[in-house]
Amino acid sequence: MIKRFNSLFAGHIDLGDMGQDATPANERRYSNEHLVGIFAKSEALARCMDRNGYDTLWFAEHHFQHEGYECIPNIPMLGVHLAHITKTLRFGCGFNITPMWHPLRLAEDFAVADILTGGRMIFGVGRGYHTREVETLGGPMLDAEANREIFEEQVEIVLKALREESFSHKGKHYTLPPAVPYRGYTLKELTLVPRPLRQPVECWQPVVSATERGLDFMVRNGIKGVIGGGSALLAEKSIHAFQAAHQRAGIDVKPGENLCFGVSFHLAPTREEGIRQARPYYEEHAKMFGPLGFLGKLKDEQIEAIGRRGGIKNSGIPTLEDACDHGSWYCGPPGGFIEYLHGLEKKFPGLEAVNVQSSMGTPQAVMIEQLERFAKEVMPAFR
């Protein structure tokens, strides 16, 4: 049964114009003064969620996005700051992109943030999807197999470092520690200093392709999964595939257990009114994520259409109505959302956590209003 409500904020500034008739994604460029506003926006969301009883505010790590869509480069550092201005809200790394890090530096940064926040940080890892970010910072992205290979090795190193008192590792990309002389002895193992106080460290990862290899890797390393929230439609097949991966490892879990579902939402008196109000935000989301594969496999002409002003209309890409029908979005009155979420509980009895979030481009004032309405008009039905 659902016990925790969270929200995911990928880090967009208030963009100004939004939707298919607004500025094309690749033509957006903002001043540094505008881009740094992302931190005041994060503060406002954190304070709102903290006073309204939410469990976790998840952030996404991204780099170089002068377009204003995803503007938070360091989640642990932001989490430390936000913990100082809130009381109980937790902060999730959704996600640290490990191919852009040295795994031990990532482990150290998270451990320090976790200690300084009194255990209010949640660790998460991802493979990445922006070539501009990953390839620029030294990781492979164009070569998908190389990306997965180094990601898996890095995550194993990070979790050893966070969870074990001392560790060593020998793989294709890393030998840790190197066998070097140190103060009269040969180095054979390392200890991360400091390590998080609360053990074992919880770790989350997005479930996107849901391949057996990827899911088996998650289960083998005790990694929980996030489905939806921009990474994929809420796919029943992926949920059952995650359960099957546990069963292959001899672990009995219920459908939805060790998973968090992400649903974009917009509350309004009717479904039609909610769709009307949220359509510009959904279309901005499509402009940003459609060419990156987050609306399914698109044809070249569809990608071209998304990239120009007014091109979404009649392009054949999924509409907001489609997203609501598939369950990755909810638009409409609070009572209908309660019914929808109770339906998830019934279908997936192991489910305990749900992310509810506004779409890419939604202005701060609308996000705050929606989070407060959800807390007052939907959350009480689950307490």
Secondary structure, 3 states (H helix, E strand, C coil): CCCEEEEEECCCCCCCCCCCCCCCHHHCCCCHHHHCHHHHHHHHHHHHHHHCCCCEEEECCCCCCCCCCCCCCCHHHHHHHHHCCCCCCEEEECCEEHHHCCHHHHHHHHHHHHHHCCCCEEEEEECCCCHHHHHHCCCCCCCHHHHHHHHHHHHHHHHHHHHCCCECEECCCCEECCCCEECCEECCCECCCCCCCCCCCCEEEECCCCCHHHHHHHHHCCEEEEEECCCCCCCHHHHHHHHHHHHHCCCCCCCCCCEEEEEEEEECCCHHHHHHHHHHHHHHHHHHHHHHCCCCCCCHHHHHHHCCCCCCCCCCCCCHHHHHHHCCEEEECHHHHHHHHHHHHHHCCCCCEEEEECCCCCCHHHHHHHHHHHHHHCHHHHC
